[in-house]
Amino acid sequence: MPVTPVPNIADLVRKTRQRLGLSQEKFAAKLGGSFQSVNRWENGKAKPLLLAVMRIEEIVRQMGDRGRNLLAKYFVGAD
């Protein structure tokens, strides 16, 4: 799990969602959140709670090779 705040969370959310081929609505459902939250995160108007960031990290890890560079770029100490 991330030890420090994730830099540029908007970019991470957008790239993760796009690599999964999901709309903001479907990505929000996968996270257990709302479309409005994902939209605000991507537009830099809000930041997700730590629980949401942890869920995003879990999803990125599940992506395997497709998410490997996202882990390296956005999560400190990610393998």
N, CA and C atoms as an extended XYZ file, in Angstrom:
237
Properties=species:S:1:pos:R:3:atomname:S:1:resname:S:1:resid:I:1 pbc="F F F"
N         0.835       -1.185        0.000 N   MET     1
C         0.000        0.000        0.000 CA  MET     1
C         0.878        1.246        0.000 C   MET     1
N         0.357        2.355       -0.530 N   PRO     2
C         1.194        3.541       -0.643 CA  PRO     2
C         1.612        4.074        0.723 C   PRO     2
N         2.845        4.494        0.786 N   VAL     3
C         3.384        5.026        2.033 CA  VAL     3
C         3.267        6.546        2.039 C   VAL     3
N         3.369        7.150        0.884 N   THR     4
C         3.281        8.595        0.756 CA  THR     4
C         2.116        8.942       -0.159 C   THR     4
N         1.647       10.192       -0.120 N   PRO     5
C         0.557       10.574       -1.014 CA  PRO     5
C         0.927       10.322       -2.479 C   PRO     5
N        -0.045        9.916       -3.242 N   VAL     6
C         0.181        9.620       -4.654 CA  VAL     6
C         0.284       10.933       -5.421 C   VAL     6
N         1.410       11.150       -6.158 N   PRO     7
C         1.524       12.370       -6.959 CA  PRO     7
C         0.580       12.302       -8.148 C   PRO     7
N        -0.009       13.398       -8.488 N   ASN     8
C        -0.894       13.518       -9.645 CA  ASN     8
C        -1.954       12.421       -9.681 C   ASN     8
N        -2.782       12.394       -8.664 N   ILE     9
C        -3.832       11.380       -8.549 CA  ILE     9
C        -4.796       11.450       -9.727 C   ILE     9
N        -5.022       12.646      -10.264 N   ALA    10
C        -5.930       12.780      -11.409 CA  ALA    10
C        -5.439       11.945      -12.589 C   ALA    10
N        -4.152       12.004      -12.838 N   ASP    11
C        -3.553       11.248      -13.941 CA  ASP    11
C        -3.655        9.742      -13.690 C   ASP    11
N        -3.394        9.323      -12.464 N   LEU    12
C        -3.491        7.902      -12.118 CA  LEU    12
C        -4.911        7.387      -12.329 C   LEU    12
N        -5.892        8.118      -11.845 N   VAL    13
C        -7.287        7.686      -11.974 CA  VAL    13
C        -7.662        7.571      -13.448 C   VAL    13
N        -7.335        8.587      -14.220 N   ARG    14
C        -7.675        8.597      -15.650 CA  ARG    14
C        -6.994        7.439      -16.395 C   ARG    14
N        -5.699        7.283      -16.184 N   LYS    15
C        -4.962        6.228      -16.898 CA  LYS    15
C        -5.445        4.839      -16.512 C   LYS    15
N        -5.706        4.632      -15.233 N   THR    16
C        -6.196        3.328      -14.788 CA  THR    16
C        -7.543        3.036      -15.428 C   THR    16
N        -8.440        3.985      -15.363 N   ARG    17
C        -9.781        3.818      -15.934 CA  ARG    17
C        -9.714        3.538      -17.429 C   ARG    17
N        -8.883        4.304      -18.139 N   GLN    18
C        -8.771        4.134      -19.585 CA  GLN    18
C        -8.159        2.787      -19.951 C   GLN    18
N        -7.161        2.345      -19.204 N   ARG    19
C        -6.550        1.040      -19.499 CA  ARG    19
C        -7.528       -0.102      -19.272 C   ARG    19
N        -8.455        0.112      -18.366 N   LEU    20
C        -9.476       -0.895      -18.128 CA  LEU    20
C       -10.604       -0.806      -19.153 C   LEU    20
N       -10.620        0.277      -19.924 N   GLY    21
C       -11.659        0.472      -20.927 CA  GLY    21
C       -13.017        0.773      -20.311 C   GLY    21
N       -13.009        1.473      -19.178 N   LEU    22
C       -14.250        1.754      -18.465 CA  LEU    22
C       -14.619        3.233      -18.538 C   LEU    22
N       -15.913        3.489      -18.528 N   SER    23
C       -16.403        4.861      -18.407 CA  SER    23
C       -16.189        5.290      -16.949 C   SER    23
N       -16.351        6.570      -16.688 N   GLN    24
C       -16.230        7.047      -15.311 CA  GLN    24
C       -17.279        6.377      -14.429 C   GLN    24
N       -18.470        6.181      -14.963 N   GLU    25
C       -19.540        5.520      -14.205 CA  GLU    25
C       -19.173        4.091      -13.831 C   GLU    25
N       -18.665        3.340      -14.804 N   LYS    26
C       -18.329        1.941      -14.562 CA  LYS    26
C       -17.108        1.809      -13.647 C   LYS    26
N       -16.158        2.722      -13.796 N   PHE    27
C       -14.995        2.705      -12.915 CA  PHE    27
C       -15.431        3.018      -11.483 C   PHE    27
N       -16.316        3.985      -11.334 N   ALA    28
C       -16.836        4.333      -10.007 CA  ALA    28
C       -17.525        3.126       -9.370 C   ALA    28
N       -18.302        2.408      -10.151 N   ALA    29
C       -18.989        1.220       -9.626 CA  ALA    29
C       -17.970        0.165       -9.182 C   ALA    29
N       -16.907        0.010       -9.949 N   LYS    30
C       -15.851       -0.957       -9.605 CA  LYS    30
C       -15.170       -0.574       -8.285 C   LYS    30
N       -15.058        0.730       -8.051 N   LEU    31
C       -14.448        1.219       -6.812 CA  LEU    31
C       -15.434        1.249       -5.650 C   LEU    31
N       -16.718        1.157       -5.973 N   GLY    32
C       -17.732        1.279       -4.935 CA  GLY    32
C       -18.026        2.725       -4.597 C   GLY    32
N       -17.801        3.612       -5.572 N   GLY    33
C       -18.022        5.043       -5.371 CA  GLY    33
C       -19.009        5.600       -6.373 C   GLY    33
N       -18.973        6.896       -6.538 N   SER    34
C       -19.913        7.553       -7.444 CA  SER    34
C       -19.200        8.128       -8.664 C   SER    34
N       -19.966        8.278       -9.735 N   PHE    35
C       -19.466        8.922      -10.954 CA  PHE    35
C       -18.939       10.316      -10.632 C   PHE    35
N       -19.682       11.051       -9.799 N   GLN    36
C       -19.290       12.428       -9.475 CA  GLN    36
C       -17.916       12.470       -8.822 C   GLN    36
N       -17.641       11.508       -7.953 N   SER    37
C       -16.331       11.482       -7.292 CA  SER    37
C       -15.217       11.241       -8.301 C   SER    37
N       -15.393       10.227       -9.149 N   VAL    38
C       -14.364        9.929      -10.155 CA  VAL    38
C       -14.166       11.121      -11.075 C   VAL    38
N       -15.236       11.764      -11.458 N   ASN    39
C       -15.150       12.940      -12.330 CA  ASN    39
C       -14.369       14.057      -11.650 C   ASN    39
N       -14.643       14.317      -10.389 N   ARG    40
C       -13.916       15.366       -9.644 CA  ARG    40
C       -12.438       15.014       -9.488 C   ARG    40
N       -12.151       13.734       -9.238 N   TRP    41
C       -10.750       13.309       -9.103 CA  TRP    41
C        -9.996       13.544      -10.398 C   TRP    41
N       -10.598       13.130      -11.521 N   GLU    42
C        -9.927       13.269      -12.817 CA  GLU    42
C        -9.738       14.727      -13.208 C   GLU    42
N       -10.640       15.577      -12.765 N   ASN    43
C       -10.543       17.001      -13.095 CA  ASN    43
C        -9.768       17.799      -12.056 C   ASN    43
N        -9.212       17.111      -11.068 N   GLY    44
C        -8.396       17.783      -10.061 CA  GLY    44
C        -9.174       18.647       -9.100 C   GLY    44
N       -10.482       18.466       -9.010 N   LYS    45
C       -11.310       19.283       -8.124 CA  LYS    45
C       -11.419       18.671       -6.727 C   LYS    45
N       -11.040       17.399       -6.602 N   ALA    46
C       -11.068       16.710       -5.311 CA  ALA    46
C       -10.041       15.590       -5.348 C   ALA    46
N        -9.712       15.095       -4.170 N   LYS    47
C        -8.782       13.973       -4.075 CA  LYS    47
C        -9.499       12.823       -3.380 C   LYS    47
N        -9.233       11.601       -3.822 N   PRO    48
C        -9.899       10.460       -3.194 CA  PRO    48
C        -9.376       10.223       -1.778 C   PRO    48
N       -10.226        9.633       -0.964 N   LEU    49
C        -9.816        9.225        0.370 CA  LEU    49
C        -8.797        8.096        0.258 C   LEU    49
N        -8.045        7.876        1.322 N   LEU    50
C        -7.017        6.840        1.329 CA  LEU    50
C        -7.609        5.478        0.960 C   LEU    50
N        -8.800        5.177        1.435 N   LEU    51
C        -9.434        3.897        1.124 CA  LEU    51
C        -9.615        3.727       -0.384 C   LEU    51
N       -10.021        4.791       -1.074 N   ALA    52
C       -10.183        4.728       -2.525 CA  ALA    52
C        -8.832        4.554       -3.217 C   ALA    52
N        -7.810        5.228       -2.724 N   VAL    53
C        -6.475        5.092       -3.306 CA  VAL    53
C        -5.979        3.657       -3.134 C   VAL    53
N        -6.248        3.084       -1.990 N   MET    54
C        -5.849        1.697       -1.752 CA  MET    54
C        -6.589        0.748       -2.692 C   MET    54
N        -7.849        1.027       -2.944 N   ARG    55
C        -8.629        0.202       -3.877 CA  ARG    55
C        -8.089        0.360       -5.293 C   ARG    55
N        -7.721        1.575       -5.688 N   ILE    56
C        -7.140        1.798       -7.016 CA  ILE    56
C        -5.834        1.019       -7.138 C   ILE    56
N        -5.005        1.063       -6.098 N   GLU    57
C        -3.750        0.314       -6.135 CA  GLU    57
C        -4.026       -1.181       -6.304 C   GLU    57
N        -5.003       -1.685       -5.597 N   GLU    58
C        -5.377       -3.104       -5.709 CA  GLU    58
C        -5.794       -3.439       -7.144 C   GLU    58
N        -6.586       -2.576       -7.749 N   ILE    59
C        -7.038       -2.789       -9.130 CA  ILE    59
C        -5.851       -2.766      -10.084 C   ILE    59
N        -4.949       -1.804       -9.888 N   VAL    60
C        -3.765       -1.702      -10.757 CA  VAL    60
C        -2.914       -2.962      -10.628 C   VAL    60
N        -2.749       -3.469       -9.432 N   ARG    61
C        -1.990       -4.707       -9.226 CA  ARG    61
C        -2.648       -5.871       -9.961 C   ARG    61
N        -3.968       -5.931       -9.947 N   GLN    62
C        -4.702       -6.997      -10.620 CA  GLN    62
C        -4.570       -6.913      -12.141 C   GLN    62
N        -4.185       -5.764      -12.647 N   MET    63
C        -4.031       -5.580      -14.090 CA  MET    63
C        -2.785       -6.280      -14.627 C   MET    63
N        -1.894       -6.697      -13.757 N   GLY    64
C        -0.687       -7.388      -14.184 CA  GLY    64
C         0.223       -6.491      -15.009 C   GLY    64
N         0.662       -6.979      -16.165 N   ASP    65
C         1.593       -6.230      -17.018 CA  ASP    65
C         1.027       -4.877      -17.452 C   ASP    65
N        -0.284       -4.803      -17.674 N   ARG    66
C        -0.894       -3.531      -18.102 CA  ARG    66
C        -0.766       -2.450      -17.041 C   ARG    66
N        -0.625       -2.843      -15.778 N   GLY    67
C        -0.546       -1.863      -14.706 CA  GLY    67
C         0.821       -1.699      -14.092 C   GLY    67
N         1.779       -2.488      -14.544 N   ARG    68
C         3.106       -2.486      -13.925 CA  ARG    68
C         3.744       -1.093      -13.900 C   ARG    68
N         3.709       -0.376      -15.013 N   ASN    69
C         4.350        0.950      -15.023 CA  ASN    69
C         3.568        1.964      -14.187 C   ASN    69
N         2.259        1.771      -14.035 N   LEU    70
C         1.483        2.664      -13.174 CA  LEU    70
C         1.897        2.455      -11.716 C   LEU    70
N         2.088        1.209      -11.328 N   LEU    71
C         2.554        0.931       -9.959 CA  LEU    71
C         3.886        1.599       -9.694 C   LEU    71
N         4.806        1.454      -10.629 N   ALA    72
C         6.143        2.019      -10.461 CA  ALA    72
C         6.106        3.543      -10.402 C   ALA    72
N         5.233        4.148      -11.190 N   LYS    73
C         5.190        5.611      -11.263 CA  LYS    73
C         4.446        6.251      -10.092 C   LYS    73
N         3.371        5.621       -9.637 N   TYR    74
C         2.494        6.277       -8.679 CA  TYR    74
C         2.540        5.737       -7.266 C   TYR    74
N         3.101        4.541       -7.046 N   PHE    75
C         3.077        3.970       -5.710 CA  PHE    75
C         4.496        3.702       -5.226 C   PHE    75
N         4.870        4.361       -4.143 N   VAL    76
C         6.191        4.241       -3.554 CA  VAL    76
C         6.395        2.817       -3.046 C   VAL    76
N         7.515        2.216       -3.405 N   GLY    77
C         7.836        0.886       -2.928 CA  GLY    77
C         7.057       -0.229       -3.585 C   GLY    77
N         6.342        0.082       -4.666 N   ALA    78
C         5.583       -0.964       -5.382 CA  ALA    78
C         6.564       -1.849       -6.150 C   ALA    78
N         6.273       -3.113       -6.139 N   ASP    79
C         7.146       -4.068       -6.856 CA  ASP    79
C         6.638       -4.311       -8.244 C   ASP    79
